[in-house]
Amino acid sequence: MSAGELNGAGAKGEGEPESTAEPDGRASGPEKDDHGTRDVSDFDDLADIDDDFASLFGMRETGGPRNVIYAPHGNINTGSVHGDQHVENTGANGAYGGQRVEAHEGPISALEIMEAQTGFAEPGWFRSALTELDTRILFLSGEPGTGRRTAALNLLYRHSGHSMNLRALDSDENLSAWRPTDSEARGYLVYGLLPKHPLGPAVIANLRRLLSDADARMVIVLPHDPERIRSLSRDLHVSPVHCEPPLPHAVFDARLEAAVPDTASRARLLARLDPGLLDALLTPELVPAQVAELVAAISTAGDDGPDPGDLRERLSFLAEGEVPELIDKLREDPDGLAFLLATSVFEGLDHRIVREEAERLLALADGRLNSVLPEGGDDGEGRPGRRENLQPNPRFVFRRSLEELLRTVRAECAPRENRANTGFTYAVEPVRFTRHRQAEAVLRHVWRQYGEVSRLLTDWMDNVPDTEPELAEPVGRVMGMAAGWGGGRRALVHIRELARSERFHSRTTAAYALGIAAQDPVLASEIKHHLRKWSSDRGWQLRSTVAYACGTAFGTSRPDLALLLLRRCYHGPDGDERRVASAVQRSLRALFAAGNQPTVFRQIAEWADGPDAELSLQVFPKLLQEDPSWFQEQLLTLGEHTETVIDLVRRTLNDDSLFEATCRSLIGWCHLAAWDERLRTALETLLIALAHDLRLGVLRLFVEIEGDQNPELPGRHIARHTLEAWRRGDPQPYTPTYLHGGPDDRRE
């Protein structure tokens, strides 16, 4: 290539036809109409199957316009939210306001460890548990919700000398064959043990030896089963510790101090509460998670403090006892029952969607939600029957108002908020129950107490329209929870049927359901068995479901297993396999964004030098978009991944099909670096390294940087000097002046 060909701002040759692909090489998706809707009945036929599914992972394509507030190490609006302000939290594993994923396998994130320490009220047995942990192994038993995991993380953190290098082992781990694989790990958390891998004295002795050699310790969390605890004590000569939560008042004080560190501010906050309100709410049966909810409600209530009646209406720990009364109240009201169930499944979605789904459920029920059927519609001679026997006309358009239905099921329509989808923003008025966690309480009650209702709900959720991809997550969440409520050998039968479906919606629903169901230690073992088997299936449908499941909470809490399954699922990008390939790439991004960057990148780098190089190189530019700060640290510290990052950037730039995506990511870095000195240094480190090997892709990147409209764009001086030297035929690579002087000499 001549210098003249690179003097322009672009790299496309003259007379070259304009591509119809998107900037990252993807084929253009279907056109949206004026209302932002599109036909997704054949969603899987798109080269990039599911941008909407990606938005539920908490990811957005960065090619389109969007508004960004970039504040390195900054806090934005961490105080109370008043009026019509709205804060929307989107996690990597789920929909709006998704919860942080707890690690079940692999490294435990520093964020999870720090959150466990925040507001931790040390229970009375904590010191004796630390002493027992001197033996390297501690068995910790207790009821769900009593804070076992939080206590276990605090025990490991304290006993290890405040180490943040902790790892999780899944419940189906065979401890008799286990060996420490991470020399840096100082603690292991095992959340549940399955009876198929029984422990014996020799296994415990070997575990202690291995842990001692690795300077590590292990906490094994068990459910409260007195008979099993007695047998462990008798057969293994161990002293299990029972996790009794601290008194609710102690938890409240510790949590409130963490939420409101200033003593005077806490005193003012508590003074605004009605006398006796705390004592009435902090009953002995409250578990730590419920106390934390109370603290959050009080600490964010604003200057006037919480309204006592409103506080009682919203706290989740009163939900269970309220459900039977609510069902009895609606027994004669089919509209109300349908709306209650629809709100329970689709809580948080727009009221129009909830209303439509309630109508669809009522129609599907075909009378099964009516407690009493009329004796007949007429008297046998064509004349209307008696008025008391007539059934209300279900097609009457003024049958029930939205406000009446909301009031009936004790829900409310939240203030209008904006949400982003692929390529457009839309407004919703989400329906939410007044009481927190009311939806789960309703669904669990009807699922267990009324068998026919569970079958009706399953039929209804199976047929959610494909035109509403955002419904996959809430439907999958309910089906995943229901697998645990039902139990038995057939707990996962329905999810398995969805996993084999040709319908995109059914497979993504199954993926979400598997992620939720795998939170049950018993079901997790069965789910992993099925996913391992499906990942090698000849058909693309099951492998597509596995790939999506690896991007949900199932995979992000078990990154090593997820990466293994994703590798098995991938059979290339051609034909029907492009649906699997797209799902694999989406899940790799989700795993990376969920805090597993070193694990994912190490695997990507390994694939890049083998038969899976195509997959590795295809996903790498998207990882550059996903978390620039992680790559920034690798370039600044000159550590394990530095050379690999530079090599992969060079390879993807020099690949015609990947250049646009990689270039766009790096240009984005340049713009962000204007506000972040560390990112500027990392960017310049990368560009200087690239300048040492000027192939076509690197030259094209430098041309794009040089031609940017911002004259102060970070990295522009490197690009300009490099191109000028190349055009002169000077082989000497660019060397910044600040390598010989100080960092202030960086700019011209």
N, C-alpha and C positions, 0 to 999 in steps of 0.2 A: 504494500500500500504506500502511495506517495504522500508527502507532507501536504500537498494541495488538497487531497481528499479529506484531510482532517482539519482544515482551516475553518470550516463552518461550525455552526453550533450543533448540528446533528450528524448522525452517522449513516443515514439512509442514502443509498446511491440515487442518482437522477434516473427518472423513468421507472423506478421501482414501484410496483403497485401498492396502494395503501392497504394495510392489513385490517381485517375485520375483527382481529382479536383484541382483547383487553390488554392493558399495558403489561400485565404479568404473563402474557402468553395464553390466557384462557380464552376460549371462544365466548363471544358475547352471549349473555343470557337472554331470556324472553323479554320482550318489551312490556313495560308496565303501562296500564292505562292511566287516565288522568287522576284516578283515585288511589294509585299506588298498588292496585291489586294485580294478581297474575294467576294464570292457570298453572297449578302445580300437580295436575292429575298425572302427568308424566315427568315429575320432578327428577327422577333418576336418569333421564335422558340428557341432562345437562352435563357438560364437561366438569363443571364445578357444582356438584349436586345440590348443596344445601347451605347457602349463605345464611338462611334463616336459622338452621340448626347451629351454625357457628355463632350466631348472635346469642343463642341460649347458653353456649359455652362461656359467654362473656367476651367474645372476640369480635372484632369488626375489621373488615377489609380496610386497608389504609389508602387505597387508591383514590377514593372519592373524597369530596370536600367534607370536612368536619371541623368543629371548633375544639381547640385544645388549650387547656391551661397547664403550662409546664412550670413546675415549681420544685426544683431539686431540694430534697430534704425539708420541704415546707409542709405546713398543715393548713388546710383550707376549711374554714367554717366548722371548726371543731366544737363550737358552743351549741346552745339550744337553737332550734329552728322554729321560727314563728311565722304566723301569717300564711301566705301562699307559697313560701319557699318549699323546695322539695329536694331531698337528697336521695339519689338512686344508687344502690350498691349492686354491682354486677360482678359475680365471681366467675372463676374459670371453669367450674364444674357445673354451672347451672344457670337458672334464670334470674330475674331481678331479685336482688336481696339474697342471693344464694349463700348458704353457710360455708364457712371455711371447712375444707376437707381434712379429716383426721387421718394421719398416716396409719395404715395397717400392715405395711410391708415396705422396708427400705428406710431411708433417712427420715427422721422426724424434723420438721422444719423448725428453725429458730423462732419463727413467729408463734408456732403452737406451744413451744416450751415457755416463751415469755408470757403468753396469754394464760398459761396454767399457773404461773407465779403471781400474776396480777390479782390482787385481792384475795389471795389464798389464806383461808383461816385454818391455822394448824390444829388438827383434831387432837384429842387427848392421847391417842394411841400412836401418834406420829414418831415420837422419840423411840419407843420400843420397836417400831418397824425399822427405823434406821439402824438400830442395834442388830436386829435379825438380818438385815441386809449385809452386815459384816461377813456373813457366811457365803456371800456372793449371790444367793438365790432367796427371793421372798415371794411367798404366795399371799395374794391379797384378795379377799372375797368380800362380796357385798351385793346389795340390791341395785338394779339399774337406777341411775339418777342420784346416787349417793355420793358421787364425786370420786369414784375409784380411779378413773383414768387421770384426772387432775392430780390426785394424791400420788399416784404412781410416778408421774412425770416429775413432781416436786421431790419425791424420794430419790429418784435417779439423779436429778440435777444436784441435790445437796450432797449425796453420798459420793458423787464423782468429783467433788471439788468444783462444782459449778461448770461442768462441761456442757457444751451445746452439741456435742457429737453423740447423739442418741439415735437408736434405730428401733424400728418396729418389726416384729415377727408375727405372721398371721396365725390364726387359730388352728390351722391344719398343719403347722410345721411339725415335723417329726424330730423332736429334740434329741432322740437317741442317735440320730445321724447328723445332727447339726454341728457346724463348725463356724467360729467367727471368721468373717471374710474381710472385714474392714479394720485395719490395724489402728485407725484413729478413733473408732467407736469406744465409748466408755460406759455405755449402758444400753440395755435391751428391754423393750416392753413387749410382752406376749399377752395379747388380749383374748383370753379364752383358750381352752385346750379341748380337743375332741377326744372322746374315749377310744378311737381307733388307734391312737398312739399312746398306750399306757406307759406310765413312768415307773421305774423301779429304783431301788437304792443304788445300783451300779450306774444307772443313767444319771442320777443326781450327782453322784461322786465325780463322774466324768465331766459333767457340766461345770461343776465347781472348779475342777482343774483347768479346763479350757478358759473359763472366765478369769481365773486368777492369772494365768499366763498372759492374757490379753489386757490385764488391769481393767476389767469391766465387771459389771454386776447386772442382774436380771430380775425384773419384777413380773410375775405371772398373775394376771388378773382373772379371777374366776367368779362365776355367779354364786349366789348364796345357796349352797346345798349342804345342809348339816351332815348328812350321811357321807357325802364325798369328802368333806373337810376332815371328818373323823378318820376316814380310811387313809387320807394323805398323811395325817399326823402319825397314825399307827404304822403304816407300811414304809414310809419314806423317812421317818424320824425328823420331820420338819415341824415348824410352829407357824401355821398360817395365821395371818392377822385379819380380823374382821373389820371391814371399813364401816364404822359408824360415823355418819356425818356430824360435824360440829353443830352446836345449837344454832337455830336460825338467827338469833340475835347476834351471835359471834360472826356468822357469815355476813350478815347485813352490815355490821360495823366495818369489817375488813373490806368488803366490796365498795361501800360508800367512801371509805378513805382513799381507795384506789381511783374511784371515779371523780371525787372532789377532794384533792389533796389539802387544800387550805382549810385549817381548823375553823376559822371564823365563818367561812362560806358554808361549811357543813352545819355549823350551829344555826345559822340563819335558815338554811334549808329545812332542818328538822323542826325549828320553831314554828314554821308555817303549817305544819301538819296538825290536824285536830288531835286533842288530847286522847290518848288511848287507842288511836288508829293503828299505830305500829304493833302494839301488843295484840290487837284483834286480828291483824293480818299475819303476824309471825307466829303461827301456831306450830306446835312441836313436830307435826308430820311433814312440814315443808322440807324439801330437799334443796341442796345448794343451787341447782339450776333455776328453781322457782324463786328463790331469794334474789338471785342475780336479776331476774326479770323485774322484781319489785324495785330494786335499786335503780335500774335503768329508767323505770317509769317515773320515779321520784326525782332523780338527778337531772332529767331532761324536761321537767314540767314547766319551766319558765319562771319568771319572777314572782308570780302569784302562788306558786305551789300547785300540787295536783288537787283536783276536785275529788273528795272521798268517794262519792257515788260513782264517778267515772273510773276511779282506780279499781274499785271492786268489780265493775263491769268488765274490765279489760284483762285482769290477771288470769293466766291460763290454768292455774291449779284449782279453780272452781269450775272448770269446764266439764269434767267427767260427771259430777253429780247433777249437772244441769241438763244433760242430754236426754235422759228418759222423760223428764218433764216436758222438754221441747217436742219430743216425738208424740207424746200423748196429746199435747195441745194441737198438733197438726193432723191428728188421726182422721178427722173428717174433712180435711182440706187437701185434695190432691195437688192443686196448684202450689200450695205452700210446701208440701213434701218434695215436689219436683224441684222447686227453687232452692230448698234447703240442701238437697243432694248436689245440685249443680254448683251452688256456692261453695260447698265443701270440697268439690273436686277442682274447681277453677277459681278459687279465691285469689284475688290479686289481679285478675284480668278485667277487661272493660265490661261494664254492666250490660252492654248490648250482646256480647258473646255469652255471658252467663244467662241472660234471659233467653237467647236462642237455644242454648243447650238445654235449659229447663223445659222449653216447649218441645224439643225433640225427644227428651226423656218421657214427657207426659204422653206424647203420641205413641212412642215405642211401648210404653207400659200397657196401653190398650185396656184401661180399666183396672189394672193391678194396683194402682195407687188410690182407688176409690174404696173406702171401707164398706159401703153399702151400695149395691146396685139396685135400680128401680125395678118394680115388678113388671113393668112393660111400658112401651112408649105410647100405646093406644089401647082402646077397650076391646079390640078384636073386630070392630065394625068400621074401622077407619077413623073413629072419633078420638080426639086426644084423651089420654087417661087422666086419672085424678092428679091434681096439681102437686100433691105431696109425693107422688110417685115419679114425677118428671125429673130427668137428669138435666142439670144446667148445660146450656149449649157451649161446648168447648171452643167453638169458632167465634163466639161473641167477642168482639175486639175490645170492648170496655170491661172485660171480666175482672181484671185485677190491675191496679196501678203499681208502678215500680216501687214507690214509697211504701205502699201497703205491704208488698211482698218483703221488702227489706225489713220493715218493722216486725213482720210476722216471724222471720227467722233470726231476728236480733243481729242484723248486719247493717252496714252503712255504705254509702257511695262516697269514696274518698275524693278529695279535691283533684281537679284535672291535672294531669302530669304528662310530659312528653317522653316518648320512648323512640329509640332509633332502631330501624330495620336496615336491611341492605339497600342503600341508595336513597332512603327517604326517612323522614321523621313523621310520627303521627301522635295524636293526642288520645289519651284514654282516661276514663273515670273508673278506677278499679273498685270492685266490690270486695269488701273485707268484713269478716265478722267483727263485732264489737269486742268480743273476748279473744285474747290471743290463744292460738292452738285449738280453737273451737272446731275447726274443720276436721282435724285428725280425730278428735274425740267423737264427733258425729259419725264419721265413716267407720271407725273401729267398733262403735256400739252397734250400728246397723249390720255390719258385716258379720259380727259374731252372734248377734241375737236373732237375726232374721235371714234365714238361708235363701229364700226366694229373692230378697232384695239384692244380695250379692250377685245372683245370676242376672238379674235385670240390669244392674250397674255394669256388669261385664259386657253384656250385649250392647249397651249404650256406648260405653267407652271404646269398644272395638270399632265402631262406625263413625268416629269423629271425622269430619270432612277433611280430605287431603288439602283443601284450599286454606286450612288454618294450621300451618306448621308449628305455631307457637303453642298449640294445645298438646303437643307430644310430651313436653316435660311434665306438666301437672298430671296428665293421665298416667304416664310412666311412674311418677312418684306414688300415686295411689295404688297402682298395681304392685309396685315393689313392696309397699307397706302391707298390702293385703296378703302377699305371700307369707309374711311372718305371722299375720293374724290367723290365717287358715291352718298352717302347719301340715304335718303329715307327708307321706311319700309323694303326693300329687300337688305339693305347694307351688311348684314351678311349671306345671303342665301348660297353663294358659300362656305364660310368657314364652315358653318354647314354641308354641304355635305361632305367636306373633313374630318370633325371630326368623321363621321360615317363609314369611309372607313376601309376596312380590311388591306389596305396597310400601313405599318409602316411609309413610307415617307409622305403619305397624312396626317396622324394624327399629326406627328411632325410639318409639315408645318402649319396645322391649329392651333397648339399650339403657334407657333411663331406669326402667323397672329393675333390671339386674344390678345397676349401681346402688339403688336404694336397698334392695333385698340383701345384698352382700354385706350390709352393716350388721346383720344377724350372723354371729360366728358359725352357727350350724349350717345355715343356708349358704354361707360363703364357700364352704368346702364343695358343696354340690355345684354351685355356680362355676367355680374354677374348673371342676371336672368337665362340665358341658362346654365351657369356652375353649378349653384346650382341644377338645374333640372337634368342635365346630371350626376352629381355626385351620384345620386341615381338610375341611369338607371340599368335595369337588365343585359343588354349586356355589355361586357367588353370593346368594342371599344370606346364608348363615355367616359367611366370612364378613359380609358387610355389617351385620349386627354385632359381631365380635369387635370389629374395628371401631364402631361407634361406642360400644360399651367401654373400650379402653380410654375413651376421652371423658367418661363420666366419673363420678366419685369412686367407682370400682377401680378404674385404672390409675387415677391420680393418687390414690392411697396405696397403690401397689405398682410403682413405676417399673420395676425390673420385670415383673410378670407381664405387664402391659406391653413393654417393648418386645418381649419374646413373642407374644401373641400377634402383635402387629406385623412382625417380620414373617410369621407363618401365613398371615392372611394375604399378604401382597403377592400377586401373580403378574404384575405388570400393569400398564395403563391402557391396554387395547380392548376394544369391544366392551362387553358387559363388565370387564374387570376395572374399567375406569371408575365405576361406582364404588368399588372397594378401595381403589387407589385414592380417591378423594376422601373417603372416610378415614383412611390411614393417615393421610396428611393432616386432616383436621385434628385427629386425636394426638398426633405428635406435637402439634402446636399447643393443644390443651395441656398435655403433660409438661411441656416446657414452661408454659405460663403459670402452672400450679406450684412452682417452686422446685421442680426437679431438673433445673438447667444442667448441672454437671452430668447427671446420669443420662439425660437425653442426648446432650451434645457428644458425650463420649461414644454413644452408640451410633449416632449419625456419622461421626468421623470414622468409625470402624467400617460402617457400611460403604462409605465413599471409596474405600480401597478394595472393594470386593464386587461380587455379582450384583449387589443391591445399590450400586453407585447412582443409578438413575433416580431411585427413590430419595436417597440422601441429598443429592444435588437439587432435586425439585423442591424439597421442603426447606432447605437451608435459607433461601432469600426471605421466606416468610418468618423464620425465626429471627432474622435480623430486624424485622419490623416489630416482632412480638415483645422483645425486651432489650432495647439498646443498652440499658445500664449494665446488664450482665456482660455483654460483649465489651463494653467500655472497661470494666474491671479486668477482664482477661488481657486486654491490650496494655493496660497501665502497669499490671503487676509482673508481666513477662513470666507467667507461670506455665502450668501444664498444657493449657489449651491455646496459648498465644500463637505459636507457629501454625497450628491447625486452622485457627480462625482465618489467619491471613491467606493460607493456602486455599481454603474453601471459597473465600471471597474472590481470589484470583481465578479459580476454576469456573465459578458461576458467571463471572464477568466475561470470560472468554468463550462461553457457550452461548451461541446466538439465541437459543430459545429461552435462556434464563437471564440474559443481560438486562432486559427492561426491568424485571422485578428486583434484581440486585442493585441496579443503578438507582432506582427509585428509593430503595431503602437507604442507600448511602447518601443521596442528596438530602433525604429527610434528616439524617444524622447531622449533615452540615448546617441545616437551618436550626436544629435544636442546640448545636454547639455554640451558637451565638449567645446563649443564655447560661451556659454551663462550662466553666473552665476545665473541669476534669474531662468532660466529653470532648472538648476541643483538643486537649492533649492526646486523648485516645484516638480521635479521628486523624490527627496529624501523624501519629505513630503508624497507623494503618496506611495512609497515603504514601508516606516515605518508603515503607516496605514495598508497596505495590510499584513504586517508581523504579525499583531495582530490576524489574523484569517487564519491559514495556511491550506487551503483546496487544493484539487488536482490542480486546475488551477493556483493558486498563486505559489505553489511549482514548477510547470512546468515552469512558467515565470522566477522564480529565477534560475532554472537550466539553462535556455537559456541565462540569463544575465551572470551567472558565467562562462559559457562555451564560451563566446564571444572571438573572436581572439584579441580584443584590451585589453591589461592588465590594461590600465588606464580608462576603460569605466566607466563613472559616474554611481553610483548605484551598482557597482559590489561588493564593500565592504559590503554593506547592504545585498545583496543576499548571499554572501559567509558566513557571520556571522550567518545569519538566518538559512541557510541550515546546517551549522555545529552544531548549537544548536539543531536543529530538529533531526539530526542524533544521537546526544547524548541523546535524549529524554528530553532535557531541555525545559520546557514550557515557560520560561521567554522570552518575545518578545524582539527584537533588540531595543536598546536604544542608539542613537548616542552620542558620547562624547561631541559634541558641544552643546547639550542641557544643559550640566552642565558648559561648558566653553564658549569660543567665537566661531564665525563662522570659524575662521582659524584652529580650531581643528578638522574640519570635516574629513579631510583625514588622513589616518593612517601615 
